[in-house]
């Protein structure tokens, strides 16, 4: 293609097509929405330490590899934690009150937790943690919430 100033370029139609395609892809990628999950943690008996929250999106990663984590200062009663930027879908949430600030859920000699803990849906396992499915909550495009009572 020859321009008015005498320059010659090739592939004008192809460049326009590629630019149009890239624009459409960027618009589509921007349309994927991220939602916020509000997690209410109830039953804090004291204000010691922090409340640690972990969000999981797959059964294979449950209690191993969270997609989001958050921490808030503990206070007696109820605390709220906001987890931002999650795509709509199914999630399981685990929380515990790290009363001594060591960053882990402390257990006794037989493996039972000695710090307050809980799961979304207030799910409980028979001999150990609940399954991912029992703790699953659905997060809509518009966001959602989960309330967890510590045990």
Helices and strands as residue ranges (DSSP letters): H 12-31, E 34-44, E 50-56, G 59-61, E 68-73, E 77-87, E 89-98, E 117-119, G 120-122, H 132-135, E 136-139, E 144-149
